[in-house]
Amino acid sequence: MSLGNASTPKVFILLGFSDHPWLEMPLFITVFVAYICTLVGNISTIVVSKVDPYLDSPMYFFLSNLSFLDLCFTTTTIPQLLWNLWGPDKSISYGGCVAQFYMFHFLGATECILLAVMSVDRYVAICKPLRYQAIMDRRFCVSLVAVAWISGLANSLLQSSLTIQLPLCGNNKVDDFLCEIPVMIKMSCVDTTFNVTMLSLVGTFFTLVPLSLILLSYGFIVATVLRIRSSTGKKKAFNTCGSHVIVVSLFYGPVICMYVQPSGTKSQDKDKLMALFYSLLTPMLNPFIYTLRNKDMKGAIRRLLLPLNHQRRE
């Protein structure tokens, strides 16, 4: 498989933020710190969810999957971005570029579906609490996660396979900090109407269908919570869903701007910032949002650190 034919470059130049050279070093420091926080936060979430027996529930099974996905998502793009920001070399190999947009769209679509799956889990937990354990059993949860990953893979195979067939006629300058399908389509020297249409249709499907399911789930949740007479019960129910709502908002906002908004209204600088937001900042914030707003997770972290504190005192 190759992008076009023999005129396809063996190396691509990621222009990134090179038109603002004064921004590169501050951006390197910011991105590096954010990436370290992303690694620490998501790895901690996975470890705590796995080792603490009190977190053996569907909610934390989905959360650990989200953290693993976010780790993969950021690692697909951020190390290359840091390398390009650090020095004058802005290049990425042909294979690295193809692998990057394959993985980026695979993981991005998977997260869209996974967030919808997590909203279904919250719906069952709040609207059907007596049947929660029966409905959300281990096999069903694994099946839902498998659907998310397989759907994301199918999306990536479709979009990437269409993109790698486009001839670039020697054009090797990518006006972004990563190889992403919309940018690669713009680089082609042939009519790309079909590619743009497919990208828009599939992007709309993977954005609006899961988002509609999320909104529907929370519509039922709000209706159920409003029927609860106890103010304490209402607060507990809303706190249970609050973290997920924040994460959904942070993720879907930039994605809608990137893939659903008409292309004629976009600017490349805005697209770069949006891509940076949902490829780094959202994965960085996710574990902290769930940890800071979740008493069970904070309690699990304290239980995990307690033996270490005892060892230090001894």
MARFIDO-140069 format. One line per field, with one value per residue: x, y, z of N, C-alpha, C in turn. Coordinates in pm, 1 decimal. Each point is the difference from the previous one (the first is absolute). Layout:
BEGIN
nxx <- [X:...] $
nyy <- [Y:...] $
nzz <- [Z:...] $
caxx <- [X:...] $
cayy <- [Y:...] $
cazz <- [Z:...] $
cxx <- [X:...] $
cyy <- [Y:...] $
czz <- [Z:...] $
end
This chain:
BEGIN
nxx <- [85.3:-40.5:43.5:-89.4:107.1:82.6:-92.4:-39.6:13.2:127.8:6.3:-74.7:-30.3:1.4:-70.7:-105.9:79.7:63.9:-125.0:5.3:123.2:-40.8:-98.8:100.1:92.2:-77.9:-31.4:131.5:29.3:-97.4:30.3:129.3:-27.5:-80.1:97.2:92.4:-77.7:-9.1:130.2:36.0:-85.5:22.1:132.2:-5.9:-82.3:78.8:111.8:-51.6:-52.6:122.3:71.5:-87.1:-28.0:0.5:90.6:-32.3:-24.7:-112.1:-36.6:71.7:-70.5:-107.3:15.9:37.3:-105.1:-73.3:55.2:-16.7:-121.9:-15.2:55.6:-70.6:-108.5:45.6:32.3:-112.8:-22.4:-8.4:55.8:-71.2:-106.9:33.6:23.4:-110.7:-55.5:71.9:-2.3:93.4:20.5:-76.0:87.0:-76.9:36.0:1.3:71.8:77.3:-7.4:13.8:96.1:44.2:-34.3:57.7:99.1:24.4:-38.0:78.8:90.9:-3.7:-24.9:98.6:63.9:-40.3:23.7:122.2:2.5:-52.6:90.2:86.1:-62.8:5.5:124.3:14.5:-55.8:63.3:112.4:-47.5:-30.9:91.3:8.4:-122.8:3.9:70.2:16.5:-129.5:-29.0:71.7:-20.9:96.3:-75.3:-107.2:69.1:54.6:-124.0:-45.0:101.4:-25.7:-128.7:37.1:83.9:-90.4:-93.5:84.5:30.8:-128.8:-23.4:103.1:-36.8:-126.2:12.2:82.3:-75.0:-101.1:56.2:46.8:-116.9:-5.2:19.0:123.4:42.2:63.2:-120.8:93.1:-61.1:-4.8:-102.6:69.3:-26.8:-96.7:16.9:-92.1:-101.5:-71.1:113.5:8.8:-131.6:21.1:94.7:-106.5:47.8:-97.1:-110.8:-27.9:-94.7:30.5:130.9:-20.2:-80.0:83.7:101.2:-75.6:-39.6:117.3:61.3:-102.3:11.3:134.0:-49.6:-93.7:26.0:129.9:14.2:-76.1:73.4:106.3:-47.9:-32.6:117.0:58.6:-75.6:15.8:131.2:-7.4:-79.5:88.5:106.2:-72.1:-18.2:129.9:-59.6:93.5:32.4:27.9:-111.3:-62.7:59.4:-22.6:-124.4:-13.5:53.4:-80.8:-82.3:28.5:84.6:-90.7:-91.7:88.9:32.0:-128.3:-23.0:104.1:-48.6:-132.3:24.8:129.2:-46.7:-108.5:81.3:69.1:-98.8:-76.5:77.9:-73.7:66.6:-96.4:-43.0:91.5:86.6:116.8:23.4:-128.2:14.0:116.0:-57.6:-102.8:84.9:72.6:-118.3:-56.8:123.1:-2.9:-66.4:-85.8:92.5:61.4:-109.6:-23.8:121.7:40.4:-78.2:27.9:129.1:4.2:-86.2:85.9:-88.3:-57.9:25.8:-37.5:-102.8:-12.8:23.1:-81.3:-84.2:24.1:-8.8:-100.4:14.7:8.5:-102.0:-58.6:39.0:-36.9:-108.7:-9.1] $
nyy <- [-119.3:97.7:116.0:-38.1:49.0:-11.3:93.7:-103.0:104.2:-27.2:133.2:23.4:126.2:-15.0:88.4:-62.1:45.9:-47.2:36.8:-56.3:20.2:118.5:-70.9:-45.2:75.2:109.6:-26.7:-16.1:101.4:72.0:-40.1:19.8:109.1:41.9:-39.9:50.9:107.8:-7.0:-27.4:90.0:91.7:-34.0:-8.4:107.6:54.0:-48.3:37.9:115.9:11.8:-43.4:72.9:100.5:-94.0:116.5:0.9:-120.6:97.5:-8.8:93.2:-67.4:-102.9:75.2:48.0:-121.7:-41.1:98.9:-30.0:-129.6:28.9:80.0:-101.3:-88.9:72.8:34.0:-126.8:-5.2:112.2:-2.6:-122.1:-21.2:52.1:-66.2:-103.1:29.5:15.8:-108.3:-40.1:20.7:-126.0:26.2:-91.6:-77.7:-123.7:-51.8:-103.4:90.7:69.3:-108.2:-48.9:125.0:17.8:-119.2:15.0:121.4:-43.1:-103.1:64.5:100.4:-83.0:-75.0:114.4:37.7:-123.4:-0.8:129.0:-44.7:-97.6:92.3:71.3:-107.9:-18.0:131.9:-15.2:-114.2:59.3:105.4:-40.4:-95.6:59.9:-47.3:36.4:93.2:-77.8:-22.9:128.0:70.9:-122.9:-80.4:-99.7:63.0:29.9:-120.4:-43.6:86.4:-33.0:-127.3:31.6:68.2:-95.7:-94.1:78.8:33.4:-129.7:-30.8:101.0:-37.1:-127.0:40.7:92.7:-77.3:-106.4:83.2:42.4:-120.4:-1.0:108.8:43.4:16.4:-62.5:-70.5:37.3:53.2:116.7:-47.7:75.8:-76.7:-34.4:-55.2:-124.5:82.4:-82.7:91.4:7.1:-133.6:5.8:105.8:-87.4:-73.9:-46.6:-78.5:-23.3:59.9:29.5:-116.3:25.0:126.4:-48.1:-100.4:87.8:84.6:-95.2:-61.2:118.2:34.1:-118.8:2.2:114.3:12.1:-120.6:-11.6:123.4:-42.1:-111.4:78.5:87.0:-105.9:-57.4:117.3:-3.9:-132.9:24.2:113.0:-63.5:-99.6:81.6:65.4:-129.2:12.3:-36.0:-87.4:115.4:-81.5:-69.1:116.0:51.9:-114.9:-0.5:130.3:-20.9:-107.5:87.1:84.7:-92.4:-93.7:82.3:29.3:-129.2:-30.6:102.6:-36.1:-123.1:6.7:100.4:-28.3:-123.2:55.6:85.9:-113.6:-85.5:80.9:98.0:75.5:-61.0:65.1:-38.9:-89.3:13.4:-5.8:124.6:24.6:-66.1:65.7:109.5:-22.9:-33.1:106.4:63.8:-64.0:31.5:110.0:114.2:-48.5:-76.8:119.3:66.7:-97.6:-51.9:127.0:10.6:-123.5:28.0:126.9:-53.0:-98.9:-15.2:-92.1:77.4:108.4:-73.3:-45.2:124.1:44.0:-98.9:40.5:127.3:-48.6:-117.2:82.5:66.6:-118.7:-40.6:120.3:-11.7:-125.6] $
nzz <- [0.0:-74.0:41.6:-87.8:-63.5:-105.3:-23.9:72.0:79.7:22.6:3.2:107.3:-27.0:132.1:-67.0:53.3:97.9:-107.9:-33.4:122.2:-47.8:37.1:-57.6:-75.0:59.5:16.2:-126.7:-24.8:79.8:-54.4:-123.8:30.7:71.1:-99.1:-80.3:82.1:15.4:-133.0:-11.7:90.9:-45.4:-127.0:15.6:78.0:-89.5:-95.8:63.9:40.1:-121.8:-31.9:85.6:-4.3:91.2:65.5:-93.7:43.6:-87.2:-72.8:87.2:87.1:-44.4:-21.2:121.4:37.9:-73.0:53.8:117.1:-26.5:-43.6:106.4:67.9:-68.7:24.9:119.5:24.8:-67.7:66.8:132.3:6.5:-111.4:61.8:110.1:-78.5:-65.0:121.1:31.6:-125.8:-90.8:39.6:-105.8:-32.6:-76.4:22.3:-121.4:46.5:60.7:-113.7:-77.2:80.6:-7.3:-128.6:-20.9:88.5:-49.5:-118.8:14.3:70.2:-88.3:-102.7:48.2:25.2:-120.7:-42.7:53.1:-31.0:-114.6:-3.9:40.9:-93.2:-77.2:40.7:-10.8:-120.6:-20.7:43.0:-64.5:-122.7:3.9:118.5:11.4:-126.2:63.9:105.2:-15.8:-25.0:85.5:-42.9:40.8:-41.2:49.0:109.5:-1.9:-24.1:91.7:78.8:-28.4:13.0:108.4:39.4:-27.2:51.8:97.2:7.8:-10.1:83.3:73.6:-10.9:15.6:96.2:67.6:-27.3:17.7:111.9:27.9:-62.0:72.8:-124.4:42.5:-111.0:94.5:30.3:77.8:-14.8:125.1:-28.3:84.4:128.0:-74.9:-40.7:-44.1:-10.3:68.5:69.6:8.4:18.3:78.4:31.7:-26.8:-115.9:50.7:-67.9:115.1:-86.9:-56.8:13.7:-42.4:-94.9:-26.7:5.4:-67.5:-86.3:-10.3:-14.8:-78.6:-60.6:1.3:-40.2:-92.6:-52.8:34.9:-51.5:-99.3:-0.3:9.8:-88.1:-72.3:27.1:-19.2:-107.2:-13.5:11.2:-69.3:-85.8:11.0:-11.6:-88.5:-16.9:25.1:109.5:30.5:60.0:103.1:-26.1:-18.7:107.5:61.5:-50.6:21.2:120.0:-1.7:-56.3:98.3:45.3:-26.5:50.4:95.4:13.5:-8.8:79.9:75.2:-17.8:13.8:83.4:24.1:28.9:54.0:59.6:21.9:33.6:71.3:47.4:-82.1:-97.9:-62.7:121.1:-41.1:100.1:-67.0:43.0:-25.4:-116.8:-8.3:45.0:-82.9:-97.7:37.2:2.1:-105.7:-46.7:76.8:-6.6:-89.1:-63.0:9.2:-36.1:-87.4:26.1:-14.5:-106.4:-40.6:21.6:-40.7:-87.4:21.2:98.3:-79.4:-105.1:66.0:42.2:-124.8:-41.6:97.5:-30.6:-125.1:40.9:71.8:-66.3:-102.9:53.7:25.4:-122.3:-42.4:79.0:-45.9] $
caxx <- [-85.3:78.8:-70.7:16.9:86.2:143.6:26.9:-22.6:125.7:39.2:2.9:-90.8:40.7:-111.1:21.8:-39.6:-6.3:124.9:-23.3:13.4:117.2:12.4:-94.3:35.9:58.2:-104.3:-94.7:67.8:-4.8:-139.7:-41.5:75.6:-58.6:-134.7:13.9:38.5:-121.6:-89.9:51.3:-14.6:-141.3:-70.5:57.6:-47.6:-140.5:-4.7:54.4:-91.9:-122.2:26.7:48.6:-90.4:-119.2:-121.7:-28.6:-31.4:-135.7:1.5:40.1:145.6:47.1:-5.9:92.8:136.2:10.5:13.8:135.2:91.5:-21.3:61.0:145.6:35.2:-36.7:102.4:129.9:-0.1:33.3:74.7:146.5:44.1:-13.9:109.0:122.9:-1.8:10.3:129.1:108.2:-36.0:-49.0:-146.7:-36.6:-54.7:10.8:-125.4:-65.2:-45.9:-115.6:-114.2:-35.6:-57.3:-141.0:-74.8:-24.9:-70.7:-142.5:-44.1:-19.6:-98.2:-134.4:-25.1:-37.6:-138.5:-91.1:19.2:-69.2:-142.1:-15.7:4.8:-127.2:-97.1:27.5:-57.4:-146.1:-45.4:29.6:-90.7:-140.3:-36.4:102.4:-22.2:39.1:129.3:97.6:-44.3:14.7:139.4:91.0:134.5:-2.7:-63.5:93.1:108.4:-57.4:-15.2:133.3:45.9:-70.8:64.4:131.5:-16.4:-57.8:108.1:90.6:-68.0:4.3:135.9:32.8:-72.5:48.8:142.3:17.1:-36.4:97.2:131.1:-7.0:4.3:133.0:42.9:80.4:123.4:-24.2:37.5:-12.3:-126.0:-26.1:-54.3:104.2:-15.6:-60.0:-141.9:-63.9:-45.8:113.9:56.3:-91.0:25.3:128.1:-10.1:-5.0:-114.5:-130.2:-17.4:-138.9:-46.9:66.7:-53.8:-137.7:5.0:51.5:-106.5:-109.2:43.6:27.5:-129.5:-55.8:73.5:-14.0:-137.9:-72.6:32.4:-42.3:-146.2:-22.8:37.7:-104.9:-120.3:23.6:-6.4:-138.8:-66.0:60.6:-52.4:-141.1:-1.6:53.1:-98.0:-105.1:53.8:-43.4:111.4:99.5:127.8:-2.8:16.7:138.7:84.6:-22.1:60.5:145.4:40.6:3.7:63.8:132.1:-17.4:-52.9:111.3:89.4:-69.4:1.4:136.7:39.9:-85.5:2.6:99.0:-22.4:-106.6:57.5:94.4:-49.7:-139.6:-12.4:31.2:142.7:19.6:1.6:112.4:132.7:98.3:50.7:-102.3:0.6:116.8:-28.3:-102.3:63.9:85.5:-86.4:-56.6:102.2:85.4:-59.7:-110.9:53.6:66.7:-98.6:-95.7:19.3:-10.6:-142.5:-61.9:58.7:-33.3:-143.3:-47.6:43.0:50.9:133.9:89.6:19.2:86.3:137.1:49.0:28.1:118.2:117.3:12.7:114.2:124.8:21.5:43.5:138.4:87.1:8.9:82.1] $
cayy <- [119.3:123.3:122.6:34.0:-82.9:20.6:138.7:15.2:25.5:-95.9:74.7:114.7:109.1:47.9:143.9:26.4:139.9:61.8:138.3:80.0:-61.4:44.9:-76.5:-141.5:-42.8:-1.3:-106.7:-125.7:-17.0:-23.0:-131.6:-102.2:-10.8:-56.9:-141.1:-72.7:-7.0:-96.0:-133.8:-29.1:-5.7:-114.8:-124.2:-12.6:-40.4:-141.7:-81.5:5.1:-71.5:-143.0:-61.2:21.2:-85.5:79.0:62.1:-107.2:25.2:39.1:139.1:12.8:-77.4:92.7:110.0:-46.3:-8.2:137.3:44.5:-69.2:60.2:134.0:-18.7:-31.5:115.1:104.4:-53.0:-3.4:129.6:96.8:-11.8:58.6:145.1:47.4:-8.0:107.6:128.8:12.6:39.2:42.4:-112.8:-10.5:-108.2:-127.0:-94.8:-38.1:-102.6:62.7:83.4:-88.8:-61.3:102.6:27.9:-123.0:-12.7:116.4:-12.5:-121.1:27.5:106.9:-56.1:-91.4:79.4:46.3:-110.0:-36.1:98.5:-33.7:-120.9:40.7:65.2:-109.0:-54.8:92.4:-9.4:-123.0:12.1:94.5:-22.8:-138.6:-41.1:-135.8:-95.6:43.7:-109.2:-101.8:51.9:35.6:-106.0:9.0:-34.8:108.7:113.4:-30.7:9.5:141.8:55.5:-58.3:71.9:131.1:-14.1:-49.9:109.5:94.3:-60.7:2.3:138.5:32.3:-75.0:60.3:133.7:-1.8:-69.8:95.8:109.7:-41.1:-14.7:132.0:45.4:127.8:69.0:50.7:93.4:-65.7:92.3:-19.2:122.4:-38.3:-60.2:-144.0:-46.4:-25.3:-25.4:120.7:74.8:-77.6:14.8:132.0:-1.8:-73.4:81.3:-42.5:30.4:-78.1:16.7:-125.5:-16.2:99.8:-39.9:-117.6:43.5:74.6:-91.2:-91.4:82.8:37.2:-120.3:-33.0:110.3:30.6:-117.9:-19.2:115.7:-11.0:-103.6:59.9:95.5:-78.2:-63.9:100.7:44.6:-94.4:13.3:121.8:-25.9:-89.5:70.4:99.6:-69.5:-36.1:99.7:38.7:88.5:-71.6:-96.9:74.5:45.8:-116.6:-44.1:96.7:-10.5:-122.1:26.4:127.6:-16.1:-46.7:111.8:91.9:-65.2:0.0:137.3:33.6:-77.9:16.2:137.0:14.1:-97.0:52.8:111.5:-51.2:-96.7:20.7:136.7:12.8:28.8:137.5:91.0:-35.6:57.5:-101.7:24.1:-46.0:-145.7:-47.6:15.3:-98.3:-132.4:-5.7:-7.9:-132.0:-104.0:10.5:56.3:-83.1:-118.9:38.1:40.9:-107.1:-69.5:92.4:29.0:-115.0:-19.3:109.1:4.4:-133.6:-39.5:-137.2:1.6:63.0:-95.8:-107.5:52.7:6.1:-137.7:-47.5:72.0:-19.4:-86.4:70.3:94.6:-78.4:-43.9:116.8:30.9:-103.7] $
cazz <- [0.0:-5.0:-32.9:-139.6:-81.8:18.9:38.0:143.2:72.1:102.4:125.7:5.7:88.4:82.2:21.6:137.7:42.7:-45.4:-42.5:122.7:63.4:138.6:81.4:4.6:127.0:103.5:-29.1:33.1:146.1:37.7:-48.7:73.2:134.3:-15.0:-37.7:122.0:82.6:-64.7:28.3:143.2:35.7:-58.4:53.2:138.5:-4.9:-38.2:109.1:113.9:-36.5:-7.7:123.8:112.6:-15.6:12.5:-129.9:-95.2:-49.0:-142.4:-18.4:3.2:-114.5:-112.7:25.9:-27.5:-145.8:-47.8:32.0:-90.7:-131.0:2.0:-4.2:-138.8:-82.0:12.2:-41.0:-146.4:-60.3:80.9:-10.4:-126.8:14.0:85.0:-78.9:-99.6:69.0:66.4:-89.4:-136.0:-79.1:5.9:-90.7:45.2:-110.4:-64.5:82.0:123.7:-31.0:-23.3:128.3:86.5:-25.6:27.4:142.9:50.7:-29.5:68.7:142.1:14.8:-19.1:112.1:117.6:-20.8:35.4:140.4:83.2:-7.2:81.0:141.0:33.5:17.2:133.6:98.8:-12.5:67.3:142.5:66.3:-36.1:28.1:97.5:50.4:-104.5:-52.0:-3.0:-94.9:-137.8:-29.5:43.4:-58.4:-142.1:-74.0:1.6:-94.0:-134.5:-32.6:-25.8:-126.1:-106.6:-12.6:-63.5:-136.9:-78.6:-25.9:-97.4:-129.4:-47.9:-41.9:-121.2:-111.7:-31.0:-33.2:-128.0:-105.1:-2.4:-50.9:-144.7:-63.4:-43.0:58.2:-101.1:59.1:110.2:125.6:113.1:71.8:77.1:130.5:82.3:-11.4:-124.1:23.3:-129.1:-70.4:-52.8:-109.8:-114.0:-58.9:-69.8:-125.9:-121.4:-80.8:58.3:123.6:43.6:60.3:130.1:93.2:31.5:87.7:129.7:66.3:35.4:106.4:117.2:57.9:63.5:122.4:95.0:37.7:50.4:141.6:78.4:16.0:100.7:128.9:37.8:31.9:130.2:105.6:9.6:90.9:132.2:61.9:33.6:116.2:116.6:44.0:75.5:131.2:98.2:86.5:-61.3:5.8:-109.4:-125.9:-9.0:-23.5:-138.5:-91.4:15.2:-68.8:-144.3:-29.4:-61.5:-137.7:-78.6:-26.5:-96.2:-129.4:-51.6:-40.4:-116.7:-117.6:-50.0:-107.4:-107.6:-84.8:-76.2:-98.2:-98.3:-37.4:-49.6:-142.7:-22.0:-43.2:114.6:85.8:-20.6:32.8:135.5:93.3:-4.2:74.4:142.8:33.3:0.3:118.4:117.3:25.6:-1.8:118.8:120.3:46.9:68.7:124.1:100.4:31.6:128.6:112.7:17.2:66.1:132.4:90.6:22.8:33.4:134.5:-3.1:-58.1:97.2:108.2:-49.1:-5.3:138.6:44.4:-71.2:50.2:144.2:34.1:-28.6:109.5:116.5:-22.7:16.7:142.4:64.1] $
cxx <- [88.7:-89.0:29.9:92.3:145.9:34.8:-23.0:132.8:29.2:2.4:-96.8:55.1:-124.4:25.7:-38.6:-16.3:124.4:-18.4:-0.9:119.8:19.3:-87.5:49.0:56.2:-100.6:-100.5:60.3:-9.9:-141.9:-45.4:71.1:-59.1:-137.7:7.1:39.1:-120.7:-99.7:42.1:-24.1:-146.4:-68.8:56.4:-47.0:-145.2:-13.1:45.3:-96.8:-127.4:20.4:31.6:-95.7:-128.1:-131.6:-39.6:-27.1:-145.9:7.3:49.8:151.7:66.3:1.3:99.9:144.0:22.4:19.1:141.2:103.6:-9.3:67.3:152.4:47.0:-19.8:108.1:136.1:10.4:54.7:99.4:151.7:55.2:-7.8:114.2:132.9:7.6:12.6:139.8:108.5:-48.4:-58.3:-151.0:-51.4:-62.5:3.5:-137.5:-76.4:-53.3:-123.6:-125.4:-46.6:-69.9:-146.5:-86.8:-39.9:-84.0:-150.8:-59.5:-34.5:-104.0:-142.4:-35.9:-44.1:-141.6:-99.3:10.5:-69.5:-151.1:-30.4:-2.2:-128.5:-111.1:17.6:-59.6:-153.1:-52.6:19.5:-103.0:-146.9:-46.3:97.4:-15.5:43.9:140.5:99.7:-37.6:21.4:146.0:94.8:130.4:-2.0:-57.7:93.0:115.0:-49.9:-14.5:134.0:55.0:-65.3:65.6:132.4:-12.3:-58.2:106.0:96.8:-61.8:1.5:138.3:37.9:-67.1:62.6:146.0:25.0:-36.7:107.2:132.5:-0.5:14.1:142.2:32.1:87.5:124.2:-17.1:27.9:-10.6:-139.3:-22.1:-72.3:114.0:-10.8:-56.6:-144.2:-70.8:-51.4:113.0:62.2:-86.7:24.4:129.1:-8.1:-14.1:-110.4:-128.8:-24.7:-143.1:-50.9:59.5:-56.3:-141.1:-2.6:49.0:-108.0:-111.7:38.9:30.6:-127.5:-62.2:67.3:-5.7:-143.5:-76.9:36.7:-45.6:-150.8:-34.2:33.8:-109.3:-129.0:13.3:-14.4:-137.4:-78.4:55.0:-55.9:-144.7:-11.0:44.7:-100.4:-115.1:47.5:-36.0:114.8:99.2:138.2:9.7:19.0:145.5:94.5:-11.8:67.0:153.2:55.2:20.2:80.8:132.7:-13.2:-50.3:111.5:93.4:-61.1:5.0:138.1:41.6:-80.5:1.8:100.5:-24.2:-107.9:52.3:90.3:-67.1:-143.6:-21.3:35.8:143.2:25.9:10.8:119.9:122.7:102.1:55.1:-99.2:-2.9:117.4:-25.2:-103.3:60.8:90.0:-83.3:-47.2:101.7:90.1:-75.5:-114.4:49.2:70.8:-101.9:-90.1:24.8:-14.1:-145.8:-68.0:52.3:-47.7:-147.8:-55.8:56.4:59.3:142.8:99.8:26.8:92.4:144.7:59.6:34.2:125.6:126.9:24.9:113.7:134.0:34.9:49.1:145.1:98.2:19.4:88.2:147.5] $
cyy <- [124.0:116.9:35.5:-96.5:31.0:142.2:25.2:21.3:-109.1:63.5:116.5:102.2:49.8:146.5:41.7:146.8:76.8:141.5:95.7:-54.7:39.7:-82.5:-141.5:-44.2:6.9:-112.8:-136.4:-27.7:-33.5:-140.0:-111.0:-22.3:-65.3:-148.2:-85.2:-15.0:-100.1:-142.5:-38.3:-18.6:-124.3:-133.3:-22.7:-47.3:-148.2:-88.1:-5.1:-79.6:-151.0:-62.4:16.7:-80.9:77.6:67.7:-104.7:13.2:43.2:141.8:13.7:-88.5:88.7:113.4:-41.1:-17.5:138.4:51.8:-65.8:58.5:136.7:-7.4:-26.1:121.7:106.8:-48.2:-10.3:128.9:84.4:-19.0:59.9:152.2:57.4:0.0:116.3:138.1:23.6:54.0:36.9:-111.4:-16.2:-120.6:-117.6:-93.6:-30.7:-101.1:56.6:83.9:-85.5:-62.7:100.5:24.9:-124.9:-5.3:114.7:-13.3:-127.0:31.1:108.8:-51.1:-94.8:76.9:54.4:-106.7:-34.1:97.6:-23.4:-123.8:35.7:71.6:-103.6:-63.8:88.6:-3.4:-122.2:12.4:86.6:-31.1:-142.0:-59.1:-144.2:-106.1:28.2:-114.8:-106.9:44.9:20.5:-107.4:8.0:-24.5:113.3:120.6:-21.3:11.8:145.6:64.4:-52.5:69.4:135.9:-10.8:-45.9:107.8:103.1:-52.3:2.4:139.9:34.7:-70.6:61.2:133.1:-0.6:-67.4:90.0:107.4:-41.2:-21.9:133.9:35.4:137.4:80.4:66.3:96.6:-68.8:90.8:-10.8:121.0:-33.4:-57.5:-152.2:-32.8:-39.8:-3.2:127.1:80.0:-72.8:10.3:133.1:3.6:-65.9:95.0:-45.1:39.7:-91.9:9.1:-125.4:-20.0:94.7:-38.1:-118.3:37.7:72.3:-92.1:-90.7:77.5:42.5:-118.5:-27.2:112.0:12.8:-120.3:-29.3:116.8:-1.8:-104.7:52.5:94.5:-72.0:-65.2:100.7:64.8:-88.8:13.5:122.0:-20.3:-88.4:72.4:100.9:-62.9:-44.3:109.9:52.1:88.8:-65.5:-100.4:66.4:42.6:-114.6:-46.7:93.8:-3.6:-121.4:25.0:123.8:-13.0:-39.3:111.6:97.5:-57.7:-0.3:138.6:38.9:-72.1:35.8:141.8:18.9:-94.9:49.6:114.9:-49.5:-77.1:20.7:138.6:6.1:47.4:144.8:98.9:-23.2:84.5:-101.7:18.2:-49.0:-151.8:-57.5:6.1:-101.5:-140.0:-16.8:-17.6:-143.2:-114.0:4.2:45.7:-84.5:-129.3:31.8:28.5:-114.5:-68.0:91.0:39.0:-113.4:-17.8:106.0:3.7:-132.4:-43.4:-140.1:-4.5:63.6:-93.3:-113.4:45.6:8.4:-139.3:-55.0:63.9:-25.4:-94.7:67.1:98.8:-72.0:-42.9:113.8:33.1:-101.2:16.7] $
czz <- [0.0:-32.6:-145.4:-71.6:28.1:41.9:148.3:73.9:102.3:138.0:-10.5:98.5:73.7:33.7:141.0:29.9:-44.6:-52.7:118.9:79.4:145.4:94.7:27.7:134.9:114.3:-20.9:31.5:150.3:45.6:-38.6:77.2:139.1:-7.3:-33.7:120.5:92.3:-56.4:30.2:145.5:36.8:-51.8:47.0:143.7:3.7:-32.1:115.3:117.1:-29.3:1.1:136.4:117.5:-18.2:9.1:-132.1:-108.0:-45.2:-145.7:-23.1:-7.3:-106.0:-124.6:16.9:-27.3:-149.6:-60.8:25.3:-90.9:-140.5:-8.0:-2.5:-143.1:-89.9:3.1:-50.3:-151.5:-60.0:79.6:-4.3:-129.7:5.6:83.3:-76.4:-99.1:63.3:55.7:-91.7:-138.5:-85.7:19.2:-78.1:73.2:-119.6:-59.0:85.2:129.6:-21.7:-18.9:130.7:91.0:-32.6:8.9:146.8:54.4:-22.3:61.1:145.2:23.0:-13.8:114.0:123.8:-12.4:45.2:148.3:94.1:-2.1:84.1:148.5:41.6:19.1:137.0:108.2:-3.2:75.9:150.8:72.2:-26.4:30.4:102.6:48.6:-100.6:-53.2:-12.4:-101.6:-144.9:-35.1:54.8:-80.4:-150.4:-84.0:-7.7:-98.1:-143.7:-43.2:-33.0:-132.5:-119.3:-23.8:-75.4:-145.3:-90.3:-35.7:-104.8:-139.8:-59.9:-54.7:-129.4:-122.2:-41.0:-45.0:-134.1:-117.0:-14.8:-63.5:-150.6:-73.0:-42.9:57.2:-95.2:60.4:114.9:132.8:121.8:61.0:90.3:129.9:81.3:1.8:-136.9:30.3:-134.1:-68.7:-62.5:-118.8:-124.6:-70.2:-80.8:-136.5:-118.7:-94.9:70.8:120.2:52.8:70.2:138.8:104.5:42.7:95.5:139.3:79.3:47.4:116.5:127.2:69.4:72.8:134.0:103.8:49.3:52.9:145.3:87.8:22.4:105.6:139.1:49.0:37.9:137.2:112.8:9.8:94.4:141.8:73.5:43.1:123.9:126.2:53.8:78.5:138.3:99.7:85.6:-74.5:-0.5:-113.9:-134.3:-19.2:-32.1:-144.9:-99.0:8.8:-73.4:-148.9:-36.6:-72.4:-146.4:-90.2:-37.1:-106.4:-139.8:-63.7:-51.6:-127.7:-124.1:-56.3:-113.4:-117.4:-95.6:-85.6:-112.7:-112.8:-45.0:-58.2:-148.2:-21.9:-38.7:113.1:90.4:-31.0:48.7:140.5:104.6:5.3:78.8:150.3:45.5:8.4:121.7:126.0:23.4:-10.1:122.4:123.6:53.3:65.2:131.5:110.5:44.8:134.8:120.9:26.2:74.8:142.0:98.2:35.1:50.6:135.1:2.0:-53.2:95.7:117.7:-40.9:-6.3:139.7:51.3:-64.9:55.1:147.7:38.2:-25.6:109.7:125.1:-14.3:21.8:147.1:72.4:-36.4] $
end
